[in-house]
């Protein structure tokens, strides 16, 4: 019981302003930033727990300078979300919206040059911290030129649309 209280105090303190990262760091320079999130130094909050995120939806392909819409579901409403990259000692902390599923947008760095494993955990309204969710994200090289159009799709329906009829393709 005392261990749980100490662990929870550590988690609640993790989003306080005194650990904020003030300059550009490895996570935001080489991997991504997250809109409306605070970048923190240290390991991503996590517990070896039987409480897991029910579902995580994220595009498994990443483009330098691209973005990805992420949604999370859990058994109980999510209050805070923590996001990092495996082997990077920094993480983003963001307050989840009151809506289900919890959502956020990742903005990938123009300097992104490799595949990586993203890590996500969450603090639930019940006070429980979820176990760590990890998923490999595949780097996709993008070309450069006078006009650059790079697209990555989440589902088969998007892939079958006829993009030649769009005004920028004529």
C-alpha positions as CSV (number, residue, x, y, z in Angstrom):
1,X,0.0,0.0,0.0
2,X,2.8,2.4,0.9
3,X,4.6,1.5,-2.3
4,X,1.5,2.3,-4.3
5,X,1.1,5.7,-2.6
6,X,4.8,6.6,-3.3
7,X,4.5,5.5,-6.9
8,X,1.3,7.6,-7.4
9,X,3.0,10.7,-5.8
10,X,5.8,10.2,-8.2
11,X,3.4,10.0,-11.2
12,X,1.4,13.0,-10.1
13,X,4.6,15.0,-9.7
14,X,5.8,14.0,-13.1
15,X,3.7,16.7,-14.9
16,X,4.8,19.5,-12.6
17,X,6.5,22.5,-14.2
18,X,9.9,22.0,-12.4
19,X,11.1,19.2,-14.7
20,X,10.2,21.1,-18.0
21,X,12.8,20.8,-20.7
22,X,13.7,24.4,-21.9
23,X,15.9,23.7,-25.0
24,X,15.5,21.4,-28.0
25,X,16.4,17.9,-27.0
26,X,16.9,14.5,-28.6
27,X,13.2,13.6,-28.6
28,X,11.9,16.8,-30.3
29,X,15.0,17.3,-32.5
30,X,15.3,13.7,-33.9
31,X,11.9,12.1,-33.4
32,X,8.7,14.2,-32.8
33,X,6.8,16.8,-30.8
34,X,3.3,16.6,-29.5
35,X,0.8,19.4,-29.7
36,X,-0.2,20.8,-26.3
37,X,2.2,18.6,-24.4
38,X,5.1,19.3,-22.0
39,X,8.5,17.7,-22.6
40,X,10.0,16.2,-19.5
41,X,13.5,14.8,-18.6
42,X,13.6,11.2,-17.3
43,X,12.1,7.8,-17.9
44,X,8.5,7.6,-19.0
45,X,6.2,6.9,-16.0
46,X,5.2,3.2,-16.0
47,X,4.4,0.4,-13.6
48,X,4.4,-3.3,-14.1
49,X,0.7,-3.4,-14.0
50,X,-2.2,-5.6,-15.0
51,X,-4.0,-2.4,-16.1
52,X,-3.4,-1.9,-19.8
53,X,-4.6,0.5,-22.5
54,X,-7.5,-1.2,-24.2
55,X,-6.6,0.1,-27.6
56,X,-4.1,2.3,-29.3
57,X,-4.6,3.6,-32.8
58,X,-1.5,5.1,-34.5
59,X,-0.2,5.0,-38.1
60,X,2.7,2.5,-38.1
61,X,4.5,4.4,-41.0
62,X,6.2,7.8,-40.3
63,X,7.5,10.4,-42.7
64,X,9.9,13.2,-41.8
65,X,7.9,16.3,-41.2
66,X,4.6,14.3,-41.2
67,X,2.1,13.8,-38.5
68,X,0.0,11.1,-36.9
69,X,-3.4,11.2,-35.1
70,X,-3.3,8.9,-32.1
71,X,-6.3,7.7,-30.1
72,X,-6.3,5.7,-26.8
73,X,-9.0,3.8,-24.9
74,X,-8.8,2.3,-21.5
75,X,-11.3,0.6,-19.1
76,X,-11.5,3.9,-17.1
77,X,-11.2,7.5,-18.5
78,X,-7.6,8.7,-19.1
79,X,-6.5,11.8,-17.3
80,X,-2.8,12.1,-18.4
81,X,-0.9,10.6,-21.3
82,X,2.9,9.9,-21.4
83,X,4.7,9.3,-24.7
84,X,8.4,8.5,-25.4
85,X,10.8,6.6,-27.6
86,X,12.5,3.5,-26.5
87,X,16.0,4.2,-25.1
88,X,15.4,8.0,-24.9
89,X,15.4,9.5,-21.4
90,X,12.7,12.1,-22.1
91,X,8.9,11.9,-22.5
92,X,5.9,14.1,-23.3
93,X,3.2,14.6,-20.8
94,X,-0.2,15.8,-21.8
95,X,-3.6,16.2,-20.1
96,X,-6.2,14.1,-21.8
97,X,-9.4,15.6,-23.0
98,X,-12.7,14.6,-21.3
99,X,-13.7,12.8,-24.5
100,X,-13.4,9.1,-25.2
101,X,-11.2,8.0,-26.9
102,X,-8.4,10.2,-25.7
103,X,-6.6,11.7,-28.7
104,X,-3.5,13.7,-29.6
105,X,-1.4,14.6,-32.6
106,X,2.3,13.7,-33.1
107,X,4.4,16.0,-35.4
108,X,7.4,14.1,-36.7
109,X,10.7,16.0,-37.0
110,X,12.1,17.0,-40.3
111,X,15.4,15.4,-39.0
112,X,13.7,11.9,-38.5
113,X,16.0,9.4,-40.2
114,X,15.2,6.0,-38.7
115,X,12.5,3.6,-37.6
116,X,11.9,3.6,-33.8
117,X,9.7,2.1,-31.1
118,X,7.2,4.5,-29.5
119,X,6.2,4.0,-25.9
120,X,2.9,5.2,-24.4
121,X,1.4,4.9,-20.9
122,X,-1.4,6.7,-19.2
123,X,-2.6,7.8,-15.8
124,X,-6.3,6.8,-15.4
125,X,-8.9,8.8,-13.4
126,X,-9.0,5.9,-11.0
127,X,-5.4,6.7,-10.0
128,X,-4.0,3.6,-11.7
129,X,-1.0,3.9,-14.1
130,X,-1.2,1.7,-17.1
131,X,1.5,-0.7,-18.2
132,X,3.8,0.4,-21.1
133,X,2.4,0.1,-24.6
134,X,5.2,-0.2,-27.2
135,X,5.0,-0.3,-31.0
136,X,7.5,-0.2,-33.8
137,X,7.0,2.8,-36.2
138,X,8.5,2.3,-39.7
139,X,10.5,5.2,-41.2
140,X,9.5,6.0,-44.8
141,X,11.9,8.0,-46.8
142,X,10.5,11.0,-48.7
143,X,11.9,12.6,-51.8
144,X,12.5,16.3,-52.3
145,X,12.0,18.7,-55.2
146,X,10.2,21.8,-56.3
147,X,6.9,20.3,-55.2
148,X,6.8,17.5,-52.6
149,X,3.7,15.5,-51.8
150,X,4.2,12.7,-49.3
151,X,1.2,10.6,-48.1
152,X,0.9,7.8,-45.6
153,X,-2.4,6.0,-45.0
154,X,-4.0,4.4,-41.9
155,X,-6.5,2.2,-43.7
156,X,-7.3,0.5,-47.0
157,X,-10.2,2.8,-47.8
158,X,-7.9,5.9,-47.9
159,X,-5.5,4.1,-50.2
160,X,-8.1,3.4,-52.9
161,X,-9.2,6.9,-53.4
162,X,-8.4,8.5,-56.8
163,X,-5.9,11.3,-55.9
164,X,-5.4,12.2,-59.6
165,X,-8.7,14.1,-59.5
166,X,-7.5,16.5,-56.7
167,X,-6.7,20.0,-57.9
168,X,-3.0,19.9,-56.9
169,X,-2.5,16.9,-59.1
170,X,-3.7,18.5,-62.4
